[in-house]
């Protein structure tokens, strides 16, 4: 029996020495379609390189993580006609290539690396190299089929970066404040100078955030709507606009799950465990935590909601998380319906 041989390009079958019959041509087309049908591509991203793996073709390639490398990756991926291209969030190294793939009209999705690692462990894959990770990502794309959502536009990415920078500056201010309590002499003077510089930088970043929001009519409208909620400030609003562009477009259940405020069940047989929240957009949760803390004291509707949970014997932390979730769903509803805060409406919600 004659064995069929493949070239270095798995999608093409080597032509026989003699003129191919109609049957062999049909067979070549059939094999090509099989290699590209239901194709999933995983891309492991590092600062210098992109390692890609395609299934079921078992085709792999490596590209530079540069504009030229992105162009070659796009040409390679287009030939495979993928249903999904999956990348892990890699500290920002994935941003440019994900944007390039999306701009080229390819179905790209960026996923949580913790979820992918747990998937790999479930498969029994404990080794970790760039090539192995790329194949695991392709398997993840095939098995889990993560939902493809539109990527953030350039303005949203810039706003998210400014909000993140403001948070970094605030963290440095807190750290320097702790150091100042133990410092003396020249060291204390140096810390004081650094604190003054950090405070000026926070004001500069706040100004940049405000200008960016004012530059967009859509964001101006959203900010105006959300500012009508008593207890919610501009820092929270900018964090939500930058980190949660889906706000106002999803159901209340979906938006809570996306942020990580939907409680997970822990039941087995007749045993009922405590519900817990986790995952999702940690930066958005952090902003909502501070907003809920203020709103639970100063917003009449949310204060009543919070106090009612405490009166029912709920722990303070649980009551505050529930207030965060209620605040998020109210913000989602307000943006979806383009209506300002109405205490009577949201007190009954």
ABEGO torsion letter per residue (X at the ends): XBBBBBBABAABBBBBABBBBAAAAAAAAAAAAAAABGBBBBBBBBAABBBBBBOAAGBBBBBBBBAAAAAAAAAAAAAAGBABBBBBBBGGAAAAAAAAAAAAGBBBBBBBAAAAAAAAAAAGBABBBAAAAAAAAAAAAAAAGBBBBBBBBAAAAAAAAAAAAAAAAAAAAAAAAAAAAABBEAAAAAAAAAAAAAAAAAAAAAAAAAAAAAABAAAAAAAAAAAABBGBBAAAAAAAAAABAABGABBAAAAAAAAGABBBBBBBEABBBBBBBEEEBAAAAAAAAAAAAAAAAABAAAAAAAAAAAAAGBBAAAAAAAAAAAAAAAAAAAAAAGBBBBAAAAAAX
